[in-house]
Amino acid sequence: MKKVLVVEDNKDNLRLITYALRRADFEVIGAQTGIQGVELALKEDPYFIVMDISLPDIDGLEATKRIRVEEKGRYIPIIAITSYAMAGDMEKILGCGCNGYFEKPIDPITIVDQMLAIVSDITT
């Protein structure tokens, strides 16, 4: 079973994303802070990471940068799920090292297939 790291501080959003991923037969590891997300990303070697941008200690942009500078984290697909939807936010998020971007609220029925399409494009 492949592991997915979900970095999300909102318990309801974490529960929703976890539910969708488990239905698709993924093992889910949860982190509620950016620092915890960085530590788990480098320790657990997940298949991909779902990264919230607004987090309580370091934001998802900084967490992504910290993961990307490490050899072990350089090639892990990172997909942002965020409420940031202003002009330029998507470019900023992708520019910091995320491979994909989804705006909240997400559709738990289709989100996993959409994430896997991004992961597939990266790994092929």
N, C-alpha and C positions, 0 to 999 in steps of 0.2 A: 504494500500500500504506500503510495507516494505521500510525502508530507507537504503541507502548505502552511506557511507562517502568516497569520493575520495580525497586523498591528493596528489596533482600534481601541480607543479609550471609551467609547460609548457602548455600554453593555448590551443594549438592544440591537445595535448594528452588528456587534461582534457575534451575538447569538444568531442573527439572521444569516450572516455570511457563513458562519460555522455550519449551520443547518444545511444551507445550499451545497457547500463543499462536501459534507459528509454524505449527503444523498448521492453524490457523484463518486463515492468510494475513496475520498481523500482522508488522510489523517490530518487533523487540524491542531496546530500549536498556536496559542493565543498570547499576545503581548499587549499590555495596556499603556505602555510608554514608549517613546522613541528609543531611549537607551536600552530598555529591555529588548526591544525589537532588534536592535543592532547586535546585541549579545547573542540572542537566539538564532539570528540569521547566520552568524559565523560559527556557532556551535552545532546547530542542527542540520545544516546543509539542505534546506528545503528545495522542493521542486520549483516552487515560485513563491513570491511574497505578495500579499495584498497589504498595501500601505495607506493608512489614513494620513492626511496632511496636517490636520490640526490635532496635536498631541500635547500632553501636559508638561513635558520637560523640554526635549528638543523636538522640533516639528518633523514631519515626514520628509521634508526636503533635506534637512540636515542628516536625518537618519539614513536616507538613501545615499547621500554623499559619503557618509562614514562606511557604509557597507561596500560601496563601489571602490574605495581606495584600498581595500584589502583584497589580496589575491583570491581568497576563497569566495568573496562576494562579487567579484567583477562580472561574472556571467550569469548570476541568478536573475531570472526575470522578475521585475518588480512592477506591479500594477497598482496605480493610485486609484483610490476611491475617495472622493472628496465632495464637500459642499461648495468648494471654490469654483465658481463658474463665471467669473468676470472676464472681460476681454484680456487676453494675454496670459491667463492662469494656466491654460493647457500647455502653452509653449514653455512657460517657466517650469512647470512640473516635468515635462518630458526632457527639458534641457538639463535638469539636475540629475538625470540618470534613470528615470522611470521609463518603462517600455510601453506602458499603456495608461489610459486615463478614463475613468468613468465618473459621472456626476451622481451624487446622491439625490433623491432616493434611488436605490437599485431595484431591479426586478429579480427576485430570487429564483424565478423559473428560468430565466435566460442568461443570468450573469455568469454562470460557470462556463457555459458554451462560449460566451464572448471572451472570457479570460483565457480559455484554452486555445482559442483562435490566435490570440496574441502570443501565447507561449509557443504554439506550433510554428508561427512565423519566425520566431527567434531561434528555435532549436533546429530548424531544417535548413 
